[in-house]
Amino acid sequence: MFAARAGAAHVVGVDMSNIIDQAQKIIEANGFKDKITLVKGKVEEVELPVKEFDIIISEWMGYFLLYESMLDTVLLARDKWLKKEGGLLFPDVCTMYLAAIEDGDYKEEKIGYWDNVYGFDYSCIKEVALREPLVDTVDLKAVVTKPFAFKRIDLSTAKKEDLAFEAPFKLKATRNDFIHAFIGWFDTEFSCLHVPLSFSTGPHARYTHWKQTVFYTRDTIAVSENEEIEGSIKVSPNARNNRDLDIVIKYQHNGSSGSTSETLEFQMCVSQL
């Protein structure tokens, strides 16, 4: 309705859920029956009344950008219906970031809790808990390193294969502290507007429902100011459910307090979130 009110000649919306029936009533109640057409079904299967579009708008972003993401569907819609010359995608660029945080108290509450559950030893659950990323709001004061941009996705050129990747990272400590976890977030851009717009889901920005994603380490990393943690992050859709994410973080740190290295495996899935 925003697009129709802004002057679009015609708007076509696609959704496979039953909420589209209520959306149709809302469209009619607001006087847009002749300007908006809703089509129920999967993008992969539907036939649309318009064969080519000037603009595709989709809020496809998930936690950690790619969890439960619909980006592969957006790319399919782009290739099927977006004008080859001058067609626009909103949003059109996303950048993923990583940093490291001090989070000893919360880590003890979430992970250490299993050592003594009402007097019983549940420590075998700790490994399961460590594999589950935590989606939560992180206080900026907890961030111990500078952020590192490890992945940029340009929707105008991205391919489905680009959504499974491995990227290096290097995090520089901004103070002497202990590190208990890595955190991830993303920025989203509407770069092709006359006045470009963007927003961030990072700990430095205003709250969003995406929050940040926390990946706890097994070991505690002692860092001094300007020391670096180097590593790689691998992100790929889960083989059984491509809306879930498998994430592997490898890191090493050689600092004044000693050396630490780990390979951490995580899975973001519906049953956890």
Summary of the structure (lengths in Angstrom):
residues: 273
radius of gyration: 21.8
end to end distance: 31.0
largest distance: 68.7
contacts: 770
relative contact order: 0.15
helix: 19%
strand: 42%
